[in-house]
């Protein structure tokens, strides 16, 4: 049987702060005899002395200090659990994980996040970035609760609801010093095969990974996200398609060269998606907010425009 109780830990913590049994009794609205009895019983049960008595004043013994050091974690955890239970009863989730493709900027959701914290009942937010099928994988594997910008249609089999929220076009781009930059004709497979492509690795764990725009036998540098791909293409390490919102500022600044290709990449549609049958207050708020505010254009374009400006400044 456990010899510790949260009530006893709270009394010990209050005595330590107040420096006396009387002070603790006053703060906890209890009679001093109840405080004294609880401490004495706890000391007997544990077989250790928790307080040294100096008349009306008391001080923790080394054993008491160790008990309180760990006991405070338990008290905080218990308080957190109580808050979570109350939030669940009120309809608000204790936490909400929002996933998006690595092409999109989480920072662009700042207005939504600030508005959410203004109305939410202490729901904890977590932002997650995945790549290609990794977004859908995270939703179906319950690693995220909501997708705000999943690239491409979801997998067959259902279990989720999805709504299109925007689309992105792509441009084929290389650094000005890349050998492909000087070719005047539309690039075909024979032009591309001798050079290194930069691809973003699909982060899916369960679903089949997507491979986009690679040729059989081609030298390929696989990177973890679109930001890394973008930076490496700026440096001339390889070539590939980039979202137009990312590439256009760099092209205008002379940091990338847009090339016509025989086989262009089609536009990609992005989706708002969530698991079917879930309707917590936090999820409902986000669905309504995304539909009303349409933040996709902010999410697809903001980061890279700023990055291109910084790069242009360094080049000068």
Secondary structure, 3 states (H helix, E strand, C coil): CCCCCHHHHHHHHHHHHHCCHHHHHHHHCCCHHHHHHHHHHHHHHHCCCCEEEECCEEEECHHHHHHHHHHHHHHHHHHHHHHHHHHHHHCCCCEEEEEEECCCCHHHHHHHHHHHHHHCCCCEEEEEEECCCHHHHHHHCCCCCEEEEEECCCCCCCCEEEEEEEEECEEEEECCCCHHHHCCCCECHHHHCCCCEEEECCCCCCCCCCCCCCCCCCCEEEECCHHHHHHHHHCCCCEEEEEHHHHHHHHHCCCCEEECECCCCCCEEEEEEEECCCCCHHHHHHHHHHHHHCCHHHHHHHHHHHHHHHHHHHHC
